[in-house]
């Protein structure tokens, strides 16, 4: 599952980070600090999402 989670994390984290940055820019926060904070929030939020999806995939095919 570690290998699967690593591959999924690379996809999920970039998606959530990009979404968070777009949300920050839409809200008018267009300086460096809010953009970096929103990207960090997306990165951290990707960890439990990745583990949940990897667990569901391994349960489905086990």
N, CA and C atoms as a LAMMPS dump frame, in Angstrom:
ITEM: TIMESTEP
0
ITEM: NUMBER OF ATOMS
186
ITEM: BOX BOUNDS ff ff ff
-5.0000000000000000e+02 5.0000000000000000e+02
-5.0000000000000000e+02 5.0000000000000000e+02
-5.0000000000000000e+02 5.0000000000000000e+02
ITEM: ATOMS id mol type element x y z
1 1 1 N 0.82 -1.191 0
2 1 2 C 0 0 0
3 1 3 C 0.865 1.258 0
4 2 1 N 2.092 1.181 0.521
5 2 2 C 2.944 2.365 0.567
6 2 3 C 3.261 2.882 -0.826
7 3 1 N 3.529 1.977 -1.727
8 3 2 C 3.85 2.386 -3.088
9 3 3 C 2.63 3.018 -3.765
10 4 1 N 1.479 2.399 -3.576
11 4 2 C 0.239 2.944 -4.129
12 4 3 C -0.053 4.312 -3.531
13 5 1 N 0.12 4.443 -2.227
14 5 2 C -0.144 5.723 -1.565
15 5 3 C 0.812 6.798 -2.062
16 6 1 N 2.052 6.435 -2.332
17 6 2 C 3.003 7.412 -2.851
18 6 3 C 2.618 7.927 -4.218
19 7 1 N 2.18 7.025 -5.073
20 7 2 C 1.753 7.429 -6.409
21 7 3 C 0.487 8.286 -6.324
22 8 1 N -0.458 7.857 -5.512
23 8 2 C -1.691 8.624 -5.36
24 8 3 C -1.428 9.994 -4.739
25 9 1 N -0.507 10.043 -3.774
26 9 2 C -0.22 11.311 -3.102
27 9 3 C 0.32 12.349 -4.079
28 10 1 N 1.145 11.904 -5.014
29 10 2 C 1.695 12.856 -5.974
30 10 3 C 0.603 13.472 -6.843
31 11 1 N -0.442 12.733 -7.105
32 11 2 C -1.551 13.259 -7.903
33 11 3 C -2.541 14.066 -7.058
34 12 1 N -2.888 13.516 -5.906
35 12 2 C -3.898 14.147 -5.058
36 12 3 C -3.37 15.445 -4.458
37 13 1 N -2.113 15.462 -4.039
38 13 2 C -1.584 16.672 -3.404
39 13 3 C -1.517 17.836 -4.383
40 14 1 N -1.082 17.576 -5.608
41 14 2 C -1.023 18.681 -6.562
42 14 3 C -2.421 19.196 -6.897
43 15 1 N -3.38 18.289 -6.948
44 15 2 C -4.757 18.708 -7.229
45 15 3 C -5.318 19.566 -6.097
46 16 1 N -5.145 19.116 -4.863
47 16 2 C -5.684 19.873 -3.733
48 16 3 C -4.93 21.179 -3.516
49 17 1 N -3.614 21.163 -3.738
50 17 2 C -2.846 22.402 -3.613
51 17 3 C -3.28 23.42 -4.666
52 18 1 N -3.456 22.972 -5.884
53 18 2 C -3.899 23.871 -6.946
54 18 3 C -5.281 24.419 -6.691
55 19 1 N -6.167 23.567 -6.197
56 19 2 C -7.52 24.018 -5.877
57 19 3 C -7.498 25.062 -4.766
58 20 1 N -6.684 24.829 -3.752
59 20 2 C -6.592 25.783 -2.643
60 20 3 C -6.016 27.119 -3.101
61 21 1 N -5.048 27.083 -3.981
62 21 2 C -4.469 28.325 -4.499
63 21 3 C -5.502 29.082 -5.329
64 22 1 N -6.265 28.384 -6.137
65 22 2 C -7.303 29.034 -6.933
66 22 3 C -8.354 29.664 -6.024
67 23 1 N -8.708 28.978 -4.954
68 23 2 C -9.666 29.545 -3.996
69 23 3 C -9.101 30.819 -3.371
70 24 1 N -7.827 30.788 -2.983
71 24 2 C -7.21 31.976 -2.389
72 24 3 C -7.178 33.136 -3.377
73 25 1 N -6.84 32.853 -4.621
74 25 2 C -6.805 33.913 -5.626
75 25 3 C -8.199 34.453 -5.922
76 26 1 N -9.19 33.591 -5.912
77 26 2 C -10.568 34.018 -6.145
78 26 3 C -11.057 34.933 -5.025
79 27 1 N -10.579 34.663 -3.82
80 27 2 C -10.968 35.492 -2.678
81 27 3 C -10.207 36.819 -2.636
82 28 1 N -9.309 37.042 -3.594
83 28 2 C -8.582 38.298 -3.645
84 28 3 C -7.28 38.304 -2.876
85 29 1 N -6.874 37.175 -2.377
86 29 2 C -5.609 37.066 -1.64
87 29 3 C -4.496 36.779 -2.643
88 30 1 N -3.933 37.813 -3.219
89 30 2 C -2.99 37.616 -4.31
90 30 3 C -1.543 37.954 -3.946
91 31 1 N -1.217 37.917 -2.665
92 31 2 C 0.175 38.1 -2.256
93 31 3 C 0.793 36.736 -1.953
94 32 1 N 2.084 36.725 -1.708
95 32 2 C 2.809 35.461 -1.562
96 32 3 C 2.353 34.647 -0.356
97 33 1 N 2.203 35.285 0.788
98 33 2 C 1.909 34.546 2.012
99 33 3 C 0.586 33.772 1.95
100 34 1 N -0.528 34.369 1.554
101 34 2 C -1.763 33.578 1.483
102 34 3 C -1.704 32.446 0.458
103 35 1 N -0.976 32.662 -0.628
104 35 2 C -0.853 31.613 -1.634
105 35 3 C -0.058 30.438 -1.07
106 36 1 N 1.038 30.718 -0.379
107 36 2 C 1.831 29.643 0.218
108 36 3 C 1.073 28.922 1.327
109 37 1 N 0.32 29.666 2.114
110 37 2 C -0.468 29.045 3.183
111 37 3 C -1.541 28.138 2.595
112 38 1 N -2.211 28.591 1.566
113 38 2 C -3.253 27.758 0.954
114 38 3 C -2.653 26.521 0.294
115 39 1 N -1.473 26.658 -0.302
116 39 2 C -0.81 25.484 -0.882
117 39 3 C -0.408 24.498 0.211
118 40 1 N 0.047 25.004 1.336
119 40 2 C 0.411 24.127 2.455
120 40 3 C -0.816 23.417 3.018
121 41 1 N -1.925 24.115 3.085
122 41 2 C -3.164 23.49 3.565
123 41 3 C -3.59 22.371 2.622
124 42 1 N -3.487 22.605 1.328
125 42 2 C -3.807 21.563 0.362
126 42 3 C -2.879 20.364 0.477
127 43 1 N -1.598 20.624 0.732
128 43 2 C -0.62 19.551 0.892
129 43 3 C -0.943 18.689 2.114
130 44 1 N -1.24 19.33 3.223
131 44 2 C -1.551 18.598 4.454
132 44 3 C -2.884 17.865 4.327
133 45 1 N -3.85 18.477 3.678
134 45 2 C -5.156 17.839 3.507
135 45 3 C -5.067 16.621 2.605
136 46 1 N -4.053 16.56 1.757
137 46 2 C -3.904 15.432 0.842
138 46 3 C -3.474 14.154 1.556
139 47 1 N -2.868 14.264 2.712
140 47 2 C -2.372 13.074 3.414
141 47 3 C -3.515 12.149 3.828
142 48 1 N -4.522 12.609 4.599
143 48 2 C -5.607 11.678 4.958
144 48 3 C -6.443 11.248 3.762
145 49 1 N -6.596 12.134 2.79
146 49 2 C -7.367 11.771 1.593
147 49 3 C -6.664 10.644 0.856
148 50 1 N -5.35 10.737 0.727
149 50 2 C -4.57 9.697 0.052
150 50 3 C -4.668 8.375 0.791
151 51 1 N -4.517 8.415 2.095
152 51 2 C -4.584 7.169 2.873
153 51 3 C -5.959 6.519 2.765
154 52 1 N -7.007 7.333 2.778
155 52 2 C -8.364 6.8 2.651
156 52 3 C -8.571 6.148 1.288
157 53 1 N -8.158 6.823 0.235
158 53 2 C -8.355 6.28 -1.112
159 53 3 C -7.507 5.036 -1.321
160 54 1 N -6.26 5.046 -0.844
161 54 2 C -5.398 3.868 -0.992
162 54 3 C -5.974 2.681 -0.228
163 55 1 N -6.523 2.93 0.944
164 55 2 C -7.131 1.86 1.732
165 55 3 C -8.341 1.27 1.002
166 56 1 N -9.176 2.133 0.457
167 56 2 C -10.357 1.656 -0.279
168 56 3 C -9.98 0.86 -1.529
169 57 1 N -8.942 1.293 -2.215
170 57 2 C -8.505 0.569 -3.409
171 57 3 C -7.954 -0.797 -3.039
172 58 1 N -7.135 -0.873 -1.999
173 58 2 C -6.562 -2.162 -1.613
174 58 3 C -7.634 -3.104 -1.063
175 59 1 N -8.645 -2.56 -0.376
176 59 2 C -9.732 -3.406 0.106
177 59 3 C -10.554 -3.946 -1.048
178 60 1 N -10.735 -3.154 -2.063
179 60 2 C -11.545 -3.561 -3.212
180 60 3 C -10.881 -4.697 -3.996
181 61 1 N -9.576 -4.641 -4.123
182 61 2 C -8.871 -5.629 -4.934
183 61 3 C -8.186 -6.72 -4.116
184 62 1 N -8.468 -6.797 -2.844
185 62 2 C -7.858 -7.853 -2.013
186 62 3 C -8.769 -9.048 -1.876
